Amino acid sequence: MREPLTITLTRGATFVRVVAVGALDRDDASRLARYLKAVAFTFDGRIDLDLRELDAIDAHGIRLLIGLRRQLGRRLRFIPSEELARAVHLVARSEGHRRDGAEDAQLLAPPAK
């Protein structure tokens, strides 16, 4: 049985960290999108989306992440597990989204200190 998605937020001086725990699938993808868009509307700084505690992610979840990156631009940084980083790159490439190495480094950034 999958764990339902839980979302928590921590504010830093110049960024917020949103941590997603559980499963990111069709059922929860739109809820996470609405949450992140609300954060982006009320906060002008960088948004770090920490995905290291996801138990599972499906294609809907991966497409959501790619779409959010397009909408929010460089303000949104992912903190992925290695498995998730590979999956996002595979889906992005299969859908024809090409990025140079510098943008990949921004997209899959290390955690902020």
N, C-alpha and C positions, 0 to 999 in steps of 0.2 A: 504494500500500500504506500502511495506517495505521501510525502509530507506537504501540507498546504504551504503556499508561499507566504512568508512573513517578510515585512519590509521595515527596516529601522533607519533612522537618520541621526547623524552626528554632525554638528557644526564646528568648523575650524574658523580661523581668522579670514582666510581667503577662499575657502572651499567648503563644500558639504560632502559627507560620505554617506551614500545610501547603500545599505547592505541588504542583499536579497538572500534568503535562506529557504531551502526546500526545493520545490520543483517549479520550473518556469515552462509552462506549456500553454496550450490554446486557452485553457480556462483562466489562467492568471496573467497572460501577456498584456491584455488591455488594461488590467488594474495597475500593473507596473508602469505602463506607458502614461496613464493618467496621473499617477503619483509623480513621475519624473517631470512631466510637463508642468504640473503645479509647482514643483520645486523650482524649475527654471523660471517660471513667471514671477516668483516671489524672491528669488535670490539671484544676484548678478554675477557671482563668482563661478568658479569651476565646480563641476559636479563629478565626483568619483563614484562610479557604480561598482561596488565590490561584489563579485560573483563567485568568489572562491568557496562559498558554503552552499552552492547549489548542488542538490542531489541528482537532478536530472534537468535536461533541457531538450525540447523538441524543435522541429524545423520552424514552427510558429515563433517560438522564443528567440531563435537565432535571427529570423527575419525582423522581428521587433527590434532587436539590438542594432541591426544594420540601419533600419529606418530611423530609429532615435538618433543615431549618430549623424545621419543626413540632416535631420530637423534641427538638432541642437549644436551641431558642428563641434568645433574643438573645445567647447565648454564641457562636453561630456567625455570622460575618460573611463574606460573599462579596466577593472582589476580582475582579470580572469584566472581560472585555473589553467594549467597547461592544456588539458583536454578541451576545454571550452575555446581557448585561443585557436587551436587547430581546427575545430569545428566551424568557428566563425570565418576563418580564412577560406576553408573549403567551400562553404556556402557562398561567400562573397565572390570567389573566383568563378564558381559554377554559374552564377547569375550575371557575370560579366562586369563586376565592379573591380576595377584595377586601381591600385594605389602604389605610390612609390614607397621606398623603405622608410623615409622620414615620417610619412603620414601613418604607416603601420606602427611606428614607435609611439606616436601620439595616441593612436587608437587603443593600443594595448599597453598602457603605461603601468609602471610599477606603482605601488601604493605611495601616497603622499606622506611625508613625515610630519 
